[in-house]
Amino acid sequence: MPDTNNNNNLFPPDNLFTINTLDDDQDDEIDFGQIFFELKKRVLILILALALGGGIGYSISRFVLTPTYTSTSIIYVMSKETTITSLTDLQIGSQLTADYKVLVTSRTVMENAIKKLNIEDMDYLDLRRKITLENPQNTRVLNISVLDTDPTRAKQLTDAVSECASDYIADIMEQDPPKIIEYGEIPHQKTGPQNGRNAVIMAAVFFMITAGFIVISTMTNDTIRTEDDIENYFKLPVLAAIPERDPEAARKAEQYNYAYRKKQK
């Protein structure tokens, strides 16, 4: 019968208990040092992801996406019958501007502008989505901007919308038509897409995906790979390590032994 009280056992009972039982709280801890080390070790991969994402984003923005152009016209929202001297409050100008915004994008104005230009492949909803209205602060003017893939048509659309809106507002509000201060111009610079911004966004996306993959793989990998892992998991010092067998060195040794045995014969 073995002597269970022998003090020369290789592992005392406490150490055996440590080997078979891991600390559950330790499994839930996040080793930020290890994560940082893995990210630092794969910094070239992260840089490659940045470059690849930026290149893809720029290429798509430059060669795939269709350029868009914006043309803007300006109308004055106060008629000569409704001057500022006849108003009791300056806020009325802002109220009129809000009314004008609704009337400019009304279905009647949209359809009249399309008919005026004889555009067959566009309905009033398509034109409404192309229009942006802006009222600069502390002014009584309304900017009518049209975004289109054709710079010439963008200018034609903003002019047509301004003219049709002026006539429609005069009819609805029973006043003189609003004054068109400035007609649109044919834009020479594209509004979008912005190649630099798209490249930066895509580079950031690729970087975050790559870094996230590295972090997740690090957190979920519980393989014991180094002596430090053994000490961290089992709280035991490493007494010795068996080196890995080098296949090339083993092959050369086998050839040498074969040649030596053959020579002895």
N, C-alpha and C positions, 0 to 999 in steps of 0.2 A: 504494500500500500504506500503511495507517495506521501512524502512528508509535506503537509500543507503549511507547516510553520517554518519551512526553510527560508532563511533570510537572504539566501543567495539567488533567489529567483531573478530572472532577467528583468521582469516588469513587476513591480509591486501592485497590489490590488487597486490602489488609487489610480495608477497610471493606466491599468487595464480599463478601468471605468472611464477614464478620459478618452481613450481610443474609441470606445464603442459608443460614446455619447457625446454628440456635438452640442455646442451652446446654441439653442434656438434663437436667442436674441442676436447672436452674431450673424446668423443668416439674414436677418432683416436689416442689418446695417449697410449703408452705402459707403463704400470706400472711395472717397473723392480723390484721394491721392493716386489710387490705382487707375481711376478713370482718366485723370489728368495725364498720367504716365502713358496710357494707351493712346490718348489723343496726340501727345507729343511724339510718340514713336511712329505714328502714322500721319505726321504733318505733311509729308509729300503727297499722300493720298488726298488730304484735305485741300491742298493747293491745287492739285490736279482737278478736283471736283469744282473748285472755284473757276478755274480757267475753262473747263469744259462747259459748265453752266453758262458762264458769260458768253462764250463763243456761240453756243446754241441759241441763247436768247437774242444776241445781236443778229445772227444769221436769219432767224425767223422774222424778226422785226424788219430787217433790211430787205430780204428777198421774198418773203412769203406774204406778209401782211400788206394790204393795199393802203397807199398813202391817202390821207384825207386833208381837205383844205377848208378854211373858214373865211367867209366874207361877211362884213357887218355894215348895216345901214343904221341911221339914227333919225328918230322922229321926235318932235317936240310935243309934249302931251298937253300943252295949254293953247287953246285957240285965242284969237284976238278978241273974241267976245267974252272969254273967261280969263281975264287978266288977274294978276296978283292983287291989284287994288280993289277988286270986287269980292275978294275972299275975306271971310272973317277969321280964318285960321290957316296957317301954313300947312297944316296936316291935310287939307283938302287936296293939295297937289299930290301927296303920296297916295291918297285914296283914288284919285283919278288914274295914277300910274298903275295901281293894282287892277282897276277896271280895264285899262288898256291891255294889260297882259292877258286877261281872259278873252277880250275881243280879238286880239291879234291872232291867237291860236284857235279861234273858233272854226267850226267845220266849214262855214260859208266862206271865210277868208282863205282857208287852205284850198278848197275846191276852185275858187275863183283864180287863185294864183296858178294852179296847175293847168286850168283851161287857158289862161292867158299865154302860157308857154307851150301849149299843145304837147304836154308830156303824157304819154299813154301808159307807161310802165310804173306809175306812181299813184297811190291814193292819198287821201287827206291824212290818214294815220302815219304813212311813211314820211310825209312832209313835216308833220308835227314833231316826229321824233328827231328830225334834223335841226330843229329850231331851238335856240337858246335866247331867252330874254333877260336883259340886265338893266337895272335902274341904278346908275351911279349915285352914291350917297349925296344927299342935299342938292339934288338936281331934279329937274322936271323933264328929263329926256329919257328916251327908251332905246336901248341898243337891241337891234334885231340881228342875230347872227345865225347863219345857216352853214351846216357842216355837210360836205359832199366830197365824193371821190374825184369829181371833175371840178377844177377851179373855176372854169368859165360858167358852168351851171350853178355853182355856189353863188356867184355874183348875180346871175339872172334870177335865181330864186329869192334872194334877199331883197332885190329891187321889186320883184313882183309882189311879194308878201307886204312890203312897206306900202306900195301904191294901193293894193286891194284893201289893206287894213285901214288906210287913211280914208278911203271912200266909205267903207263900211261903218267906221266909227262916226263919221259925219252924219250918215243916215240914221244910225241908231240913236245917237245922242242929240240929234237935231241941232247941229252947230256946224261951223266951218270945219273943213277937213284939217286934221293936224298937219303941221308943216314938216315936210321931209327935209331935215337939215343936211343930211349927207347920204348919198347913194353908196352902195357897195363897190369894192374894187376887186379886180381879178387877183387873187393871192398868188404870190410867187414862192412863198415859204410854206411848206406843209405843216399842218397842225399836229399830225400824228402819223404813224406811231413814233414814239420817242425812243430811238435806238439805244441810247445810253442808259436810260432808266430801265428799259426792258432787260438789258444785259445785266445790270446790277441786281434786279429782282430775281432773274433766273439763276445767277451765280449764288445769291443768298439761299435760294431754295435748294440747290444742289449741295451746298455746304451743310445746311441744316440736316438734310436727309442723310448725308454721309456721316456726319458727326453723331446723329441719332442712332444710326446702325452700329457704329463703333461702341457707343455707350451701352446700348441694349445688349450687344454681344458680350461686352465685358461683365455686365451685371449678371447675366444668365449663365456665364461660363464658370462652373465650379470644379473644373479639372485641375488636379494637382500637377503643376508643371515645374516648380522650383522647390529648393529646400525651404525657402521662406514660407511657401504655402503650407508645408507640413508643420512648421512651427506655429503658424497662425491658426490652423484648423485644429491640431491635436495638442498644442501646448507642450510639445516634446522637442528636445534638441536632436539635430541630425548627427549621428555618430559616424556614418560613412555613406558613400555614394558609389554606385556601380556605373562606370562610364558606358556610354552607348557603343555598340559594336560597329566599327567602321567597315562597311562591305568591301571597299576597295583595298583596305589594308589586309582584310581577311583573305581576299582573293590572291593578293601577292604572296602572302605567307603560305597559302596552300600550294601555289605554284613552286615556291622555293622548297617546301618540304617534299613535293613530288620529285623535283629535280635531284634533290639530295638523296632520296631513297633509291632512285633509279641509278645514280652514280655508285652507290654502295653495292648494288648488285653486280 
